[in-house]
Amino acid sequence: MVKVEDAKLPDVQKALQQAGIKVRSIIEVFKEEIKKEETQ
């Protein structure tokens, strides 16, 4: 599983391959929004 904030599956696969990581397949990419807390 890969958790990303702002990326699509092809972008993740391309970035991994450019880093020298051989990718056979990606089954799931989970998009997760980071909640920013305001400090007062």
Protein Blocks (a to p, Z undefined) as FASTA:
>chain_A
ZZdfbdcfklmmmmmmmnopacfbdfbdcdddddddddZZ
